[in-house]
Amino acid sequence: MTYPYGSGRNAFSASSLGTQAGTAQAHAYDPRSASSSDKITAFTAALGIGLPVELRDGSWVAGPQDGSAPSLSVSLDDMLSFYFQNPEVNSWQCEGDQVCEPTGEPPSEDAAIGALRALLVAAGRDPAAFEFTSQVWEGSPTRAAEAKPVIDGQQLDQGWSFEMAEDGVVSANGALADVVALGMYPVVSEQEGFERLSDPRFSGAPTVLPMALRDQASTTEEWVEESMLDFRAF
């Protein structure tokens, strides 16, 4: 028996779509451009970590990794993702089992974005190629800031995140790898893109399962149980 499978049928309609095809620039992260001891050391110094940088267990690391002091970890992935934390900057006061209370006020938007800009410069990035946002959560003594790179007018989702308190940077993460151009690739027209919506070759999920044996005659074979003696013989 063959179980019919499908996700249904969709009907699309459109009008006045463009028929002009074009090209676009492809980009990718290049982790090799920033994965060197000198560059990681300079970035570590900008974060105020005085301990030496080591290449260990697939990452560049600096500072104790147990959360007892400021530390940096830079993964050797395709984006050279980093994470920095500074447990010495604590804006919460906790006593026993009582609810923790915030201490101090969050820094200004200019201060947080300015510190994030300086961190980008320390990593060899141009702050002018980023768009910045900042916000403070209700009741929080820290301010969050984000810097997202802009390539050819398009903002990328892979940005830098940053948290800052009155006494300094609490945490930061992002990608140290540079974005490089890979060349041009063809882009179909609006009309062709629309027509692909109904083309199963460009579907994100299969709508039909092929029946490999549907053209063959259906036969039924009688199954004969093997004896235990036959199994033991082998």
C-alpha positions in Angstrom: 0.0 0.0 0.0 1.2 3.5 -0.8 0.1 6.3 1.6 -0.7 9.5 -0.4 1.3 12.4 1.0 1.1 16.1 0.2 0.9 19.6 1.8 -2.0 20.8 -0.3 -2.3 23.1 -3.3 -1.8 26.8 -3.3 -3.0 29.2 -5.9 -1.2 32.5 -6.5 -2.1 35.6 -8.5 -0.1 38.7 -9.4 -0.1 41.5 -11.9 2.3 44.2 -13.1 5.4 42.4 -12.0 8.8 43.4 -13.5 10.3 41.2 -16.2 13.9 42.6 -16.0 16.5 40.2 -14.5 19.6 41.5 -12.9 22.6 40.7 -10.7 23.6 41.2 -7.1 26.8 41.1 -5.1 27.5 38.1 -2.9 29.3 38.5 0.4 30.7 36.1 3.1 32.6 36.3 6.3 36.3 35.7 6.2 37.4 34.5 9.6 41.1 34.2 8.5 41.4 37.9 8.2 41.1 38.4 12.0 42.2 35.1 13.5 45.7 36.0 14.5 47.4 36.3 17.9 48.2 40.0 17.4 44.6 41.0 16.5 43.1 39.0 19.2 45.6 40.3 21.7 44.8 43.9 20.7 41.1 43.3 21.1 41.7 41.7 24.5 43.6 44.7 25.7 40.8 47.0 24.6 38.5 45.0 26.9 40.8 45.4 29.8 42.0 41.8 30.1 45.7 41.7 31.0 46.2 37.9 30.8 47.9 36.3 27.8 45.8 35.0 24.9 45.9 31.3 24.2 44.6 29.1 21.4 42.9 26.2 23.2 40.1 23.7 22.5 39.1 25.4 19.2 39.0 28.9 20.5 41.1 31.9 21.4 40.7 32.5 25.1 41.9 35.1 27.6 41.1 35.4 31.2 39.6 32.7 33.5 36.7 30.8 31.8 35.0 30.0 35.1 33.3 33.4 35.5 35.4 34.7 38.3 37.0 37.6 36.4 36.8 39.3 33.0 37.2 36.8 30.2 37.0 36.6 26.4 36.3 33.6 24.2 36.6 33.7 20.4 35.4 30.7 18.6 37.1 29.5 15.4 33.8 29.3 13.5 33.1 30.9 10.1 32.2 34.2 11.8 34.9 34.2 14.5 32.2 34.7 17.1 33.3 36.2 20.4 31.8 36.5 23.8 33.1 38.8 26.6 31.9 39.0 30.2 33.0 41.0 33.2 31.6 39.7 36.5 33.4 42.4 38.3 30.8 44.9 37.0 27.7 44.1 39.1 24.8 46.5 39.2 22.6 44.4 41.4 22.7 44.2 45.2 21.5 40.9 46.7 21.2 40.0 50.4 20.4 36.4 51.3 17.2 35.2 49.8 15.8 38.7 49.3 15.0 40.0 45.9 18.0 41.6 44.2 17.8 45.4 43.8 19.4 47.5 41.1 22.2 49.8 42.2 23.0 53.0 40.2 21.5 54.3 37.0 22.0 53.0 33.5 24.5 55.0 31.3 23.3 57.4 28.7 22.6 56.3 25.1 25.6 58.3 23.9 27.9 56.7 26.4 26.9 53.1 25.6 27.0 53.6 21.8 30.3 55.5 22.1 31.8 52.6 24.1 30.5 50.1 21.5 32.0 52.2 18.7 35.4 52.2 20.4 35.1 48.4 20.7 34.5 48.1 17.0 37.6 50.3 16.3 39.7 48.0 18.6 38.6 45.1 16.5 39.6 46.8 13.3 36.1 47.5 12.1 34.7 50.8 10.8 31.8 52.1 12.9 30.5 54.0 9.9 29.6 50.7 8.3 27.2 49.9 11.2 23.8 51.1 12.4 23.4 51.6 16.1 20.4 51.2 18.5 20.1 51.3 22.2 17.5 50.6 24.9 17.0 50.2 28.6 14.7 47.6 30.0 12.3 48.7 32.7 13.9 48.7 36.1 17.3 47.7 34.7 20.5 49.5 35.9 22.3 48.6 32.6 21.8 49.8 29.0 21.8 47.5 26.0 23.2 48.6 22.6 23.4 46.9 19.2 25.5 47.5 16.1 24.4 45.9 12.9 26.6 46.0 9.8 25.2 47.5 6.6 26.3 46.0 3.3 25.2 47.7 0.0 22.3 49.4 1.9 21.1 46.2 3.5 21.3 45.7 7.3 22.6 42.3 8.4 21.0 40.3 11.2 24.4 39.3 12.6 25.3 42.3 14.7 27.2 43.1 17.9 25.4 43.1 21.2 26.6 45.1 24.2 25.5 45.7 27.8 26.9 48.5 29.9 26.5 49.7 33.5 27.8 52.8 35.2 31.0 51.0 36.2 31.8 49.7 32.7 31.0 47.0 30.2 29.1 44.0 31.5 29.1 41.8 28.4 29.6 41.9 24.6 29.3 39.5 21.7 29.6 39.7 18.0 31.6 38.6 15.0 35.3 39.5 14.5 35.5 38.2 10.9 35.5 40.7 8.1 32.8 40.7 5.4 34.3 40.2 1.9 32.8 40.3 -1.6 32.6 37.0 -3.5 31.5 38.3 -6.9 28.2 38.8 -8.7 25.4 36.3 -9.1 22.3 36.4 -11.3 18.9 37.5 -9.9 15.7 36.5 -11.7 13.0 39.0 -12.5 9.9 39.6 -10.3 7.7 37.7 -12.8 10.0 34.6 -12.9 10.3 34.7 -9.1 6.5 34.7 -8.8 6.2 31.8 -11.3 8.6 29.8 -9.1 6.0 29.8 -6.3 4.0 27.2 -8.2 7.1 25.2 -9.4 7.8 22.3 -7.1 11.5 22.5 -8.1 11.8 25.6 -6.0 9.5 24.5 -3.2 10.8 24.5 0.4 8.9 21.3 1.1 7.9 18.3 -1.0 4.3 18.2 -2.1 4.3 14.7 -3.7 6.1 11.5 -2.9 7.1 9.5 -6.1 5.8 6.0 -6.4 8.7 4.0 -7.7 6.7 0.9 -8.4 3.5 2.3 -9.6 4.1 1.2 -13.2 4.9 -2.4 -12.1 2.3 -5.0 -11.7 1.3 -5.6 -8.1 2.1 -9.1 -6.9 1.6 -10.9 -3.7 4.1 -13.3 -2.5 3.5 -16.0 0.1 5.8 -15.8 3.1 7.0 -19.1 4.5 8.4 -19.1 8.0 12.0 -20.4 8.3 12.6 -23.2 10.8 14.8 -22.7 13.8 17.0 -25.4 12.4 17.7 -23.5 9.2 18.8 -20.5 11.2 21.2 -22.5 13.3 22.7 -24.0 10.2 24.1 -20.6 9.3 
